[in-house]
Amino acid sequence: TGLLQCCDLKDIKLAYQLNKALEKGDNWKFLDMDRLNGYWSKFFSLLCMMEQIDVVLKWYKEMSFSLFYPTPKNMLDLLQALDAANQLEVIPSVW
């Protein structure tokens, strides 16, 4: 659960470091599917809050459905990020 708590700190640099460690080799296998999905959900919410919209969309396209199933909160976070970036016209392509 240490990976999940990092995202609550709202430290994007630390989240990227943990993500890099998680993706190295077979480290992701140490988390069961529920924890893995929980990790990706929190990581994505943090991206929506802290990153530029182009970075968020890049991660969304790479992560979406192949690595995690976005929760309703993830979708709300994405919509808020698109709204804040004045990019609402992108909604059809992410829906």
Buried (B, 14 or more C-beta within 10 A) or exposed (E): EEBBEBBEEEBBEEBBEBBEEBEEEEEBEEBEEEEBBBBBBBBBBBBBBBBEBEBBBEBBEEBBEEBBEBBEEBBEBBBEBBEEBEBEEBEEEBE
